[in-house]
Structures are given as C-alpha cells and as structure tokens.
C-alpha cells in the first residue's frame, strides 16, 4: 500500500537510506497471532480472551499512531498524552479483568524467594497497569534497528510459553513451588503463536530489513509480554526475561533526566542505547546480534529460577 518509513534527521545518518522501507508490518504479526489463537486455543478460557483484547487493543493504538506519522505525514503521530492515556485505559481494563477472574491471587511473586510474596489486594490492578504499559513502551523504544526488537520478543515469548505451561499444570507447579494459576496453561498456545509469528516476520525484518513493524507491532507485543507476566504470576521476573527492554528504556530515562539536570550534558552519545553503540562505530548487525545474545542469556537465567527457589 506504499506506506514507507519516515526517518528523522536527528537520528544516526546511517539510517537515512532506510527511508521509504515498507512499515506497519506489525499488523501482519498481530493478524497471525490472533488467527492462530482463535484456531488452536481453548476459547472458553477467560485468559485467552484477555490476551486477545490486549493485543488487538494496543495494536489499534499503534495503528492510529503509525497512520498519522506515515500516511498523514504528521511526524509526531499521536500526542504523547493521548497515547499514554489510551494505553493506561486499556491496561486498567485488563488489570481489572484479571483481578476479577475467579481465584486469581493478588500476591506478587519475587524471584528466588519462595516465602516472600506481598499481597497487594485491589492495588494489584495498578501494579498490573504499570507492568503492561511499561513493557509496551520499553519494546517500542527498542524497535530502532533491523530485527533488534522482534528477536528479544521471540525469546521472551518462548520463555513465557514455558512459564505458562508450568503455572497452568498443578503437579508441575507444586513440584517447582510456583503459583498454580488454573487455566493459565492455555497461554502457552498464545505465546507460541507470538514466537512463531515473530520468526516469520524476522525473515523479512532481518538486516537489511525489507519491512518494519512500526508501533502497530511494537506496542501490542510489549503489552502482551506484560500481560503474560501478570497472568502467570511471573511479574517481577519480567525485569530479567525482558532485561534488554529494561536497559533500553532506562537509557532513555537516564539520558533525558541527566540532560535536564545538567542543562545540556549527555550520558550517552544518543539514546536509546543501541544508537549509542552505533555512533561509537559498531556496525548495525553487530549491535543487533550482541543484543540478541544478551536477551538469550537473560531468558536462560530467568528459566533457571524455576529451580533456584
């Protein structure tokens, strides 16, 4: 449909040749995940409908943002306040829906500590909102190089596929001393769909990219990782599973904060962090692969927590 990527002039100059590359490819990822879930998941399971609500809802926000930026040529897309407000509304509905699910625990699981699980009560809804919105925007910030975001998304989805199966199986959950969440095992189907759709997209998004996902892909993919973390009671562990996204988001927060406090000085050459390494002279493929290695290592460490308790 001739929707080409707009490249800002204040970014790395090596990105300028990418202008015009087809974008909004995240709509293909989301479509594949939704169709696969409807075909193979148990549609009587409430958690299946919750994750479908999240992935479709956040993809609509991303679609509107991309449409304004790429089609209508409004460089900023949705206003930041509007974008965050819509995200918080959807996340609040999701948190309340999860909270209302029968027998859902409002305790927060702390990795490596099996006896320490603070109960947030109704405050768990706000906690869930922060997890979902935070992850959504962290993935969005990471999506700046060819294949950089979708690779770690595939890895994280694979990890939560394992967590979903474990938390939804009463005997395995009891053996590993993790929370048993009845029905959460069905999310293994959904997370498998995310990983599979991500692999299909990566085939065309690998350097040099033939297509970009856009916000229509990055926002819902991040939100769905946060939602999966909440449902499987592995919320805090998401900081480790998605550690790469945390690092990228933290680099932006630190850069902006320090810039304002120091009146113009910077910690990094450019934020998010992947641009810093680009400007230091690293080739784009090197940055991407090394960040993937970090994501794989963090996911493996997170999986080890199933036994290290």
C-alpha positions in Angstrom: 0.0 0.0 0.0 3.1 2.2 -0.4 3.3 3.1 3.3 7.0 3.9 3.7 9.0 4.6 6.8 9.8 8.2 7.7 13.3 8.7 9.1 14.0 11.6 11.4 17.1 13.7 10.5 18.3 13.9 14.1 19.0 10.2 14.3 22.1 8.3 13.1 22.9 9.3 9.5 23.3 5.6 8.5 19.5 5.3 8.9 18.7 7.8 6.2 18.8 5.2 3.3 16.1 3.3 5.1 13.5 5.9 4.4 10.7 4.6 2.3 11.1 1.0 3.6 7.6 -0.5 3.9 6.4 -0.2 7.5 3.4 -1.1 9.7 4.3 -4.7 9.2 3.3 -5.4 12.8 -0.3 -5.7 11.5 0.9 -9.0 9.9 2.3 -10.3 13.2 -0.8 -9.4 15.1 -3.1 -11.0 12.5 -1.1 -14.2 12.5 -1.2 -14.4 16.3 -4.9 -13.7 16.5 -5.8 -16.2 13.8 -3.6 -18.9 15.3 -5.1 -18.3 18.8 -8.6 -18.5 17.5 -7.8 -21.7 15.7 -6.0 -23.6 18.4 -6.6 -22.1 21.8 -9.5 -23.0 24.1 -11.9 -20.2 23.5 -13.8 -21.0 26.8 -10.7 -19.9 28.7 -11.1 -16.3 30.1 -7.3 -15.7 29.9 -7.4 -16.3 26.1 -9.9 -13.5 25.6 -7.9 -11.2 27.9 -4.7 -11.5 25.9 -6.7 -11.2 22.6 -8.2 -8.0 24.0 -4.8 -6.6 24.9 -3.1 -7.5 21.6 -5.9 -6.1 19.5 -6.5 -3.0 21.7 -2.8 -2.0 21.7 -2.4 -2.7 18.0 -5.2 -0.2 17.3 -3.4 2.5 19.3 -0.2 1.7 17.4 -2.0 1.6 14.1 -3.5 5.1 14.6 -0.1 6.4 15.7 1.6 4.9 12.6 -1.2 6.1 10.3 -0.8 9.7 11.4 3.0 9.5 11.1 3.5 7.5 8.0 0.3 8.2 5.9 -0.8 11.6 7.1 2.9 12.7 7.5 2.4 14.1 11.0 5.9 13.4 12.3 4.9 13.0 16.0 1.8 10.8 15.3 -0.5 10.7 18.4 0.2 13.2 21.0 2.2 11.6 23.9 -0.5 12.4 26.4 -3.2 10.9 24.2 -1.1 7.8 23.5 -0.3 7.2 27.2 -3.9 7.8 28.2 -5.2 5.2 25.8 -2.6 2.7 26.9 -3.4 3.3 30.6 -7.2 2.9 29.9 -6.7 -0.4 28.1 -4.2 -1.7 30.7 -6.6 -0.7 33.6 -9.4 -2.7 32.0 -7.1 -5.6 31.5 -5.9 -5.4 35.2 -9.4 -5.2 36.5 -10.5 -8.1 34.2 -7.6 -10.3 35.5 -8.3 -9.3 39.1 -12.0 -10.3 38.6 -11.0 -13.7 37.3 -12.0 -16.4 39.7 -9.4 -17.4 42.4 -6.7 -15.1 40.9 -4.1 -14.3 43.5 -3.1 -10.7 44.1 0.2 -11.7 45.6 3.4 -10.7 43.7 6.0 -13.4 43.1 9.5 -12.4 44.0 12.2 -14.5 42.1 14.5 -16.6 44.2 12.3 -16.1 47.3 9.6 -18.7 47.7 8.4 -17.5 51.1 8.1 -13.8 50.3 5.1 -12.8 48.2 3.5 -9.5 49.2 -0.3 -9.3 48.7 -1.3 -6.0 47.0 -5.1 -6.6 47.3 -7.0 -4.4 44.9 -3.8 -2.4 44.4 -2.7 -5.3 42.2 -4.7 -3.7 39.4 -2.5 -0.6 39.4 0.6 -2.8 39.6 -0.7 -4.7 36.5 -1.2 -1.4 34.7 2.4 -0.4 35.3 3.7 -3.7 34.2 1.7 -3.8 30.9 2.2 -0.1 29.9 5.9 -0.1 30.9 6.6 -3.2 28.9 4.7 -1.9 25.9 6.7 1.3 25.7 10.0 -0.5 26.5 9.6 -2.7 23.5 8.6 0.3 21.4 11.8 2.1 22.4 13.9 -0.9 21.5 12.5 -1.1 18.0 15.1 1.0 16.3 17.3 -1.3 14.3 16.6 -4.1 11.8 15.4 -7.1 13.8 16.5 -5.7 17.2 13.1 -5.7 18.9 11.5 -8.8 17.3 14.4 -11.1 18.2 14.1 -10.5 22.0 10.3 -10.6 21.7 10.5 -14.1 20.3 12.9 -15.1 23.1 10.7 -13.6 25.8 7.6 -15.2 24.3 9.4 -18.6 24.3 10.3 -18.1 28.0 6.7 -17.2 28.9 5.4 -20.1 26.9 7.3 -22.3 29.4 6.2 -20.3 32.4 2.5 -20.5 31.2 2.7 -24.3 30.9 4.3 -24.7 34.3 2.0 -22.3 36.1 -1.1 -24.0 34.5 -0.1 -27.5 35.4 -1.0 -28.2 39.1 1.5 -31.0 39.6 4.5 -29.3 38.0 3.7 -26.0 39.7 3.5 -27.7 43.1 6.8 -29.6 42.4 8.6 -26.4 41.3 6.9 -24.3 44.1 5.4 -21.7 41.8 1.9 -20.3 41.8 -0.6 -22.6 40.2 -3.0 -20.4 38.1 -5.8 -22.6 36.8 -6.3 -22.0 33.0 -3.0 -20.1 32.5 -1.5 -23.1 30.7 -3.6 -22.1 27.6 -1.4 -19.0 27.3 1.4 -21.4 26.1 -0.6 -21.6 22.8 -0.8 -17.9 22.6 2.9 -17.3 23.4 3.8 -20.0 20.9 1.8 -18.0 18.3 3.7 -14.8 19.2 7.0 -16.6 18.8 6.0 -18.2 15.5 4.6 -15.0 14.0 7.8 -13.2 15.2 10.0 -15.7 13.4 8.0 -15.3 10.2 8.4 -11.6 10.5 12.1 -11.7 11.3 12.7 -13.5 8.0 11.9 -10.2 6.3 12.9 -7.8 9.1 16.5 -9.2 9.4 19.3 -6.8 8.3 18.9 -5.2 5.8 15.2 -5.0 6.6 12.6 -5.3 3.8 9.9 -4.3 6.2 9.5 -2.6 9.6 6.9 -3.5 12.3 6.0 0.1 13.4 4.1 1.0 16.5 1.2 -1.3 15.4 3.6 -4.2 16.2 5.9 -3.0 19.0 3.2 -1.6 21.3 0.9 -4.7 21.4 3.9 -7.1 21.5 5.3 -5.4 24.6 1.8 -5.2 26.2 1.2 -8.8 25.7 4.5 -9.8 27.3 3.5 -7.7 30.3 0.0 -9.3 30.4 1.5 -12.8 30.2 3.8 -12.0 33.1 0.9 -10.9 35.2 -1.3 -13.9 34.4 1.4 -16.4 35.0 2.4 -14.7 38.3 6.0 -14.0 37.0 5.6 -10.2 37.0 8.9 -9.2 38.7 10.8 -11.8 36.7 9.8 -9.9 33.5 12.6 -7.4 34.5 15.0 -10.3 33.9 13.2 -12.0 30.9 12.9 -8.7 29.2 16.0 -7.2 30.7 17.2 -5.9 27.3 14.0 -3.8 27.0 14.5 -2.6 30.6 18.1 -1.5 29.7 16.9 0.3 26.6 14.1 2.1 28.4 16.4 3.0 31.3 19.0 4.5 28.9 16.3 6.9 27.7 15.1 7.9 31.2 18.7 8.5 32.3 19.6 10.4 29.2 16.6 12.7 29.4 16.9 13.2 33.2 20.6 13.9 33.1 20.2 16.3 30.1 17.7 18.4 32.0 19.6 18.3 35.3 22.9 19.2 33.8 21.4 21.7 31.3 22.5 20.1 28.1 25.1 17.4 29.0 24.6 13.7 28.0 25.5 10.3 29.4 25.3 8.5 26.1 26.0 9.7 22.6 22.4 9.1 21.8 19.5 7.2 23.4 18.1 4.5 23.3 21.3 2.6 24.0 21.6 0.9 20.6 22.1 4.3 18.9 25.0 5.0 21.4 26.9 1.9 20.1 26.1 2.8 16.5 27.7 6.3 17.0 30.7 4.6 18.6 31.3 2.9 15.3 29.7 -0.5 15.8 28.2 -1.9 12.6 24.4 -2.3 12.9 24.4 -6.1 12.6 27.0 -6.3 15.4 24.8 -4.3 17.7 21.7 -6.4 16.9 23.4 -9.8 17.3 25.1 -8.8 20.6 21.8 -7.5 22.0 20.2 -10.8 21.0 22.9 -12.7 22.9 22.1 -10.6 26.0 18.4 -11.4 25.6 19.1 -15.1 25.2 21.3 -15.1 28.3 18.8 -13.3 30.4 16.0 -15.6 29.3 18.0 -18.7 30.3 18.8 -17.2 33.7 15.1 -16.5 34.2 14.2 -20.0 33.4 16.7 -21.2 35.9 14.7 -19.5 38.6 12.1 -22.3 38.3 14.6 -24.5 40.2 16.6 -21.8 42.1 14.0 -21.1 44.8 
